[in-house]
Structures are given as structure tokens and as C-alpha cells.
Amino acid sequence: MTSIQIFEFDTLVPKTDGANGNTVPAKVFAWLEEQCLTPDVQAPVWMKLTSRRGRRAIQLTNYVGVLCAPCGYQIEILPKIGRDTSVKKARSNLIEMLKCLRGFRHIKTSDADLQKHQMPLLEVFLQQFLGSARDVVKRGVRSDYSTRQANMSSLRGKLLLAPHLSQNVVRRDRFFTEYDEFIQDRAENRLIHTALRKALGMCKAPANQRLARELSFVFAEVPMCTDIVQDLKRIRLDRGMAYYEPALAWARLILQGDSPVTGAGKHNAPSMLFPMEAVFEAYVAKHLGAQVRQGFNLRTQTSKHHLVSHKQQDWFRLKPDLLIEQGVQTCMVLDTKWKLLDSAKGNSSEKYQLSQSDFYQLHAYAHIYLKSLGSVVLIYPWTESFTQALPVFEFSSSKDLKLWVVPFCFESRKLLLPEISPLGWCLYGSETREIVEGESTLQA
């Protein structure tokens, strides 16, 4: 076995006699352990060292995707939604949510094809990159003018007098010139070619390997990147080059070799990992944005206010995940949380598994963005233990300020709002409540 499929927050132990649970080969576990022991600045945030029943173990965190060891062993980390999430359902949900993540909305793999071929997630990602690179080739690999300097036998372009005199004192037949050449050697093509070469070493599926070789041959005249970071900064999509965007988005992820979100650490193996907070937020924002009533607007990651001012400087930006606005007026503040709640634990000690810090955060948002008047909403994923909105919370600081905790249903792709609440006036219009496949959903 060269791969394992597990869920976020699961633990991994080395495969030894009597080992139970999610086991990986000893050399893979040793590599994971080595990554966890790197200096704090470079240590991966998607796993940490722990122990289980006296054995060393690796605790995964809230990152999902594919983690690859240098030996080729692949660890697929899937999102866990509820207690009895199946691998098939988790993979389907992950692909659907990744389609909403900024920069990856061009993923086109269907769930039917994914399950039919049992394609590993890494192969899915590579297939998408190769498909987008093939689209670039079909529509034309773009060239650009590039400035060159060379000592030539004929005068071409502009004569550079200083180097010409220093190098051609005794060579009257030579001219040191600077000229423009219309060639395919540009940053965008170099990045795609370099990513193709890297993908060729990563993919195992014969179809992906064949396509990677064919595309690498097309880009053979384009040099490889010597400085990936600088070439990423040099990306310039001219008019009519929008078809380059998907290939460059994948190339960036493949060449960077870790999470597309900054601060995720570094390691020396090709992996593609995504923080579930960002994935869930993007998923909710995409579907909710299409469901707000006419005249209202959903904005994401707004940061126009700060918590305090100090020495004529603004400190601590307040950046809610979602805002619903009507014109310039903020009507509602919403924040997504990738945590599992339990409606049955509504006592003073367990508090539905809610976090006090989340309430403090929403109180600050409400005070600044809503002037302590209106509603703020915490959005959590729908699970078997959290099927409907919790009773409203009232802040002690203001009786006019309410906090709602509502689930987002993956089946209906909507918020499950309470039957009686002021939330529906800017969401969905007039709502009716129906029972669909045993789940409570909303229909506009």
C-alpha cells in the first residue's frame, strides 16, 4: 500500500507489531517526525507530535489535501463532517469546496469520474494542471519581446560601445549589440514548463505521465525557471491571455510545494494542503453571495475598521469573514467557523462546544460595524449533531444586539435559518421550510 486516506485531526502511528489505528510505514513516520522537529519558524502547522497509549504519534490538524513523503507514500487528509463521514462523501465534499477557493475555481473534475477511477487526490490535482496546460498549448503559447545582448558577426539592434571596445579590439568582424527578440522565453511560459517537469516526476497515472511528457516537449525551447519567486512576480497577462490563468494558478501551487495560504511552513516534498477554515469560508461565501436579496451585497474579508487607535495609528484590524451591505450601510456581520457543534450539549459547562473567544470576536465586530444594533451570525457546518439554528444569544452590553448560531447545509448549500428571526429580511426573501432527505432546509 502506497497511500492512506484519513480525516483531519486523526493520528498516525508507525506500522509495528500490534499497532492499531491509522498506521504508516516506519520510514514515513520517521520523516513526519523529523518535519515536526524542525525549528519553530519552519515547522509544518498541519501536524504535531503527540502520544497515544504510550506510543509516539503524529496528530494532524485542520489542513486537508495531500501530503507526500519523499519515498512517494501519499497521505490523503479529508474533511470530517459528522461522526460517520464516509471516505467517498468526504472526497466529494472536498472537491466541491475547493472549486470555491480563490484561484481554484477552474477545477472541473466530476465526482463520478473521481469515484469511478478511484483516482488519488494528488493525481486529480495534477490532472487538472495538465489539462489547463494543454488548453494553453491549444490556444497558443504566447511569445514576447526579450532584450538580448550578444557579440555577433553582424550589426543587429544597438551597438554597445563600451563592451564592444573592451572585447573586440582585435576582432574587427564582431559587434557587441543589444537587440529585441520575439521569443517564447517569458516568465509565464517558464513557470508552466518548470511545473510540467516537476509534475512529470510526481504523477503515477500512465495517462498523466504521457500527457506531461507531450506537453514538456512542446515547451522544450522555453528555459526552466532559475528564480521561481522572481518569475512569479514577473507574471504579466497581456490582452487575450486570460486562458493562461488556470495553468499559472496550478503552477504556482505545484512549484511552491505546500499550502496556498501563507504561514503554512516549508517541507521538502510535493504536497498540496488547504486550511479548512479558508475552504469552508470560500464555500459559504460563493453560495451565500448568490442567495442574498436584490439590493443587498455580500462582501468578503472586509477590513475597513480597527479595534483601537494609538499614537495616531490604527491597531488590530477587524476583519470579519462576511458582511451583508445595503448601499454603504452594513446590515449584518457573519463569520464562518470550521468546528463541530453538538445541540444536545446546551448546558452551562459544555455550551454546545462553542468557543468563548468566538463570541468575544463577534462582539467586537458588532460594536464597530453595527454600532451595537442588529444581528451577528456564527456559521458552522451542518452535522447530525447540529441540524438547526440554536436559540438566539443576547449580549449583556446591548439588548438590541443579537447573536445567532446557524448551520450551513452541504446538501442544500444554504444557511438553515430559524423559523422566526430577523435574518431572512436580507437573505433568500420569503422563506418556506421543507423536509428534504431527513434534513431541514430552506427554499426561496
Protein Blocks (a to p, Z undefined) as FASTA:
>chain_A
ZZdcddehiacddddehiacjdddfklmmmmmmmmmpcfklpcfkbccddeehiacdddd
fbecjdddfkopacdddddedjklcfklmmmmmmmmmmmpghilmpcbdfklmmmnopaf
klmmmmmmmmmmmmmmmnopaddddddddddfbdehjadfklmmmmmmmmmkbccddddd
ddfbdfklmmmmmmmmmmmmmpmbfklmmmmmmmmmmmmmpccdfblklmmmmpccdehi
lmmmmmmmmmmmmmnopafbehiapadbdcddddfklmmmmmmmmmmmmmccehiacdeh
iafbcfbdcehiaehiaddfbdcdehjacfbdcddddddddfklmcfklnnopafklmmm
mmmmmmmmnoopacddddddddfklmbccdddddfkbmkbccddddddfklopacddfbd
cklmmggpaaddddeehiacddZZ
